[in-house]
C-alpha cells in the first residue's frame, strides 16, 4: 500500500494549511460563541494571523487569550470525524481507518488515530512516549491542552482551552449535527481501557454501553455511560506527523 508520508507537503503543519481542509464551511463567519468560559473565536479560514477573534458588542462572550502555537513548534492536532457515530465502528481499526481517511481528504498529512480505548489498546498509549509532552491544538492552530499527558492527570483530565473542529471545519460544540455534545472514549480517567464500557469493542450499536464525555464541560475524559445506539462525536488525535525535522529546523 502507498506510504502514509508519500507526497506530503511540509506546509501541512502550519496553521494556515490546517484550515485549508475546512472548506467553505465557516471560513468567513463572524466570531462564534463557545461553551461558557471559552470566549469567542473567529473562523478566519486561510487568512490572517490566527484563529482568535474579537467579540462584537452584541455578543456576550468572555475574552479568550491568544493561545495559537507557532507553526514551527512540534504539536499534535485533535479533530473530530465529520459525522457522529454509534458504538458500532467496525472495531477500533475501523475507527482508526475513518480518522486516517478523513484527515487525508482534509489535506492533513499526519497520521490520525481514534481517541478511543479498546480491548487491544489503552488510550493513553496511542501517542508515543517521546511525544506526550507536545501541546495539543485544534485544526485552527489554537491550544487545547498543554500536553497529551496533561489529559490524563486527574479525575477527568485537564480542561480544554478551545473548541474542537471536525475535519470539514465544523465546530462540534456549536453545530446542530452534534446536539448531544458528547464524545465516545471508552476510557478510565487515566486513559486505561474501561472494561465492559466500550460498546463491545466498538462493534455494537445495540443495548451495550460505552463511556463518553460531555464536551460542553470542557474535559475529554469525564466518564458517563451511554447507550451504544446513540450517535456521538468520535475524536481523532495525531500520533505521527511528517517533516518534523524540517519544522524543527525552521525554529
Number of C-alpha atoms within 10 A of each C-alpha: 3 5 7 14 14 9 8 16 14 16 17 20 26 18 26 22 22 24 28 20 22 22 15 13 13 18 18 13 12 16 21 20 20 18 18 13 14 18 23 28 24 20 24 21 25 20 13 9 10 22 24 23 19 16 20 11 7 6 12 12 21 15 15 17 12 12 16 18 19 14 19 18 16 19 28 29 27 25 28 28 24 20 16 22 19 21 28 22 20 14 18 22 14 15 22 20 16 19 26 23 14 20 25 17 12 19 18 27 26 23 21 27 24 28 28 30 28 24 17 9 14 19 21 23 12 18 17 12 11 7 16 21 16 17 21 27 29 26 30 30 26 25 24 24 22 19 19 23 21 18 24 20 13 12 14 19 20 21 16 21 22 22 29 25 23 25 28 24 26 26 22 27 20 18 11 11 17 18 14 17 19 25 25 33 28 34 27 22 20 19 25 19 23 19 17 15 25 31 29 21 22 28 18 21 19 15 12 19 23 29 28 26 25 17 21 18 14 22 18 25 28 20 21 15 16 21 19 26 18 19 21 23 27 27 25 26 26 25 19 18 21 18 18 15 11 12 17 12 9 9 9
